[in-house]
Amino acid sequence: MFDGDTFRATGHALIDLLADYLDKNLQGKGDVLDWQAPQEAIRHWQQPMPYQPTLTPAGLIAALQDEVLAGTLHIHHPRNMGHQVAPPLPVAALCDLVAALTNQAMAVYETGPSATMIERQVIRWLGELVGWQDTEGVLTSGGAQANLTALLAARQVQARKTDPDWDAWHQGLGRGKPLCILVSEHAHYSVSRAAGIMGLGTEAVIKVATDAAGRMQMSALEAAWQQATEQGITVFAVAANAGCTPTGSIDPLQEIGRFCRERNIWFHVDGAHGASALLSAHHRPALDGIALADSVVWDGHKLLYMPATVSAVLFREPQHSYAAFAQQASYLFQGDSHAEEAYNTSYRTLECTKRMMGLKLWAAFSLYGAERLGQLVDTVFASARAFADKLRTQPDFELLMSPETNILCFRHLAPGLSPSTLNAHQAALRLHLVRSGQFHLTQVELHGTIWLRTSIMNPMTGPSDLDALIAALRDAASRHQH
Ligand SMILES: Cc1ncc(COP(=O)(O)O)c(C=O)c1O
């Protein structure tokens, strides 16, 4: 079971298999997805518990090929443009193998010395891109957990500001005034979940209207704050989007940052999707004001081209990196952030055992440099703009808005269909394309209208793929109408 030679031989065979799989997908050979209904797919996975071996190592490689890889959504395929999930850099996947084999628990420094140092290094690099010095924070398993971590810290710090004796972590919520968070109407659902988990109730997340470009309206933010204040509710945080999930829109960070500073409110930026625009000289200005944030969330497995999962929670004030889970630690390390104890990651994170997540980011930055990684962002943002330009000239398509990032919402217009039938039409087109295996795309409902949504994550997605998408949608529409 632990034999190194078997590992070597199986590993070489596995790398050969995966390299072929990668090449095939990058070249767009075959379908994006071999769709099988789950009720059908589950029949295969009803084998009895193998009390004795059922596979040899060679049989495992064959099963991976025939049963596992065959049933994957082919993430590197240029016609995969559904979700905001990166086609990962292959070298980053290799680093994940290192993380798996070495299995550094990371809760305390001695259970992952190099893993701890690499994570701190990566956090400082990301902080530098935000515009901060000596940033502290933590890598978490996903943006949802990262948002929870940032908002827990926000609540702790802000509750104390309303009452110096209020320690929300230890005493709970009963002691102080009610708290709420203001967010864009397009905020990711993980913000509401965080409020639920924190015991604030999801109703404590107050949605602020956006403009036609999907950006939070300052007048609506001001009005929401005014209303909460008049009702005796303390707005402890404003969570802005740097790349919201449905449309990729970036909230006016500079203005929201100033708004928060003036009122002493915690400013959180959910940059899970769009913070990677900081790597691009061209798109960086769209994030002006991000450095005013108290906390920033940034997903590696989106536009940093990492395998899932790796998300960063970054804090402008290093001390705040302890505020979410270990309030006493913040006193412990006051004035001595280099105390040996401060290198124990567990003070900063929900997770106890934690994967070595920083290695793949460290390797990618070191091998390619931030500028080349930024070019990947430039490429996919340019593809989304080119696709928007194309759609604008097609009379049978409607564009929701010009894309600010790489997410684009549009719909197919079929003459004579009522608004509700038009909604069903988009859903039917999407299902047809996904189940036929030609494309993977998603849909989103905004104010009662269903839009098709592409998230162009793959730098290999080119104009011919986007032309083919338009053609496939028209073809599906003609079948659907008959
Ligand atoms: C803006 C935003 N925030 C948070 C998340 C949650 O991130 P994760 O899927 O890494 O948990 C997403 C996911 O798509 C997102 O788009």
The ligand as a MOL file (V3000), in Angstrom:
LIG
                    3D

  0  0  0     0  0            999 V3000
M  V30 BEGIN CTAB
M  V30 COUNTS 16 16 0 0 0
M  V30 BEGIN ATOM
M  V30 1 C -18.6130 36.8190 -5.9660 0
M  V30 2 C -18.4850 35.4550 -5.3540 0
M  V30 3 N -18.2350 35.3340 -4.0350 0
M  V30 4 C -18.1150 34.1460 -3.4420 0
M  V30 5 C -18.2440 32.9810 -4.1640 0
M  V30 6 C -18.1170 31.6790 -3.4610 0
M  V30 7 O -16.8620 31.1550 -3.7620 0
M  V30 8 P -16.5450 29.5940 -3.6760 0
M  V30 9 O -17.3360 28.9480 -4.7530 0
M  V30 10 O -15.0620 29.5630 -3.9030 0
M  V30 11 O -16.9250 29.1340 -2.3000 0
M  V30 12 C -18.5130 33.0410 -5.5290 0
M  V30 13 C -18.6710 31.8130 -6.3110 0
M  V30 14 O -18.8970 31.7760 -7.4690 0
M  V30 15 C -18.6330 34.3070 -6.1430 0
M  V30 16 O -18.9110 34.4420 -7.4480 0
M  V30 END ATOM
M  V30 BEGIN BOND
M  V30 1 1 1 2
M  V30 2 1 2 3
M  V30 3 2 2 15
M  V30 4 2 3 4
M  V30 5 1 4 5
M  V30 6 1 5 6
M  V30 7 2 5 12
M  V30 8 1 6 7
M  V30 9 1 7 8
M  V30 10 2 8 9
M  V30 11 1 8 10
M  V30 12 1 8 11
M  V30 13 1 12 13
M  V30 14 1 12 15
M  V30 15 2 13 14
M  V30 16 1 15 16
M  V30 END BOND
M  V30 END CTAB
M  END
